[in-house]
Amino acid sequence: MDYSKLMSRSWEIVWNNKFLFILGFLAALGSGGSGGSGGRANSNFRGSSSSDFDLPPGTVDNLQTFWAHFGALIIALICLFVVLGVILWLVRLVAQAGLISSVARIDAGEKVTFGEAFAAGTAKLGRMAGLNLLLYGPFTLLALLSAGILMVMAGTAVYEEVARGGNAEGIFASLGIFTACLIGLACLTLPLLLVVNIVYPFAQRGAVLGELSVMDSIRHGWQVVRANTGEVIVIVLLFLVVGFVFGIVSIAVILPGAVLIFIPAIIHLAAGGGSFGVLEIAYVVAGGVCLAVLAGAINSVLVAFRSTAVTLAYQEFMNKSKLA
């Protein structure tokens, strides 16, 4: 494979069809970093008595009062964010499928519009969603289950200590052991997640370009990666370099804006300027939104370029297998 030609052709397609930037922006929605928060757990909770964990008097009553006033609002906001997250996830899948379909057509010499690309992506939404759920659903469920158990155990320990005046050392010790087990489980699942991350883009192209079912797409993606392991590894390494360069560019562009927006606010508070007024809060919020949009715009270029390169590489792999 001519990697320089692959990269230059990918950039040429993206630059000459700038609606791909919009699809790239949409394809990045709701895909924020899933990096491990992996804080280290400390299970050394030995103490002479429960007084080592005393909280101010009236804490439980204050929490109950707070929940009575704002519990419904908190639940409503959680539901709103869940619905919004699902919508962004669906839009992201449509945009990803639209990118794949439109790049393949453009490379074949066709003219494609944003509307046609989005419509093509919408037509593949069912397969894209099934593919995403089947490959990433188990990891998501495992993470949610682990987080839920941790929160329940921590909440139970705090309740035993504060409300009942009991000794929660045993619960905290169990919490530390459970956290250590989670870290071990993460070490086992991370290699599998890495394999899924590599197979997934080629499975997507099997579903969109090859009209394969969800299960057939997964098998197809694995076969493509296994038959072209060397080339895939080189492409992954090239993407790491490109991502690093884009990261530097993003920092160089966003950091000055962040300094102009947030440093004056920090200085104002540090100098004892008092609390923020409505105008100051609106300024900071608007500035943060502008920075987020700017970061998304820069990231959209990377997403569109990377998707284009994978699609072109996939087509080259398919042509090679046909010739063989």
Order of alpha helices (4+ residues) and beta strands (2+ residues): alpha-alpha-alpha-alpha-alpha-alpha-alpha-alpha-alpha
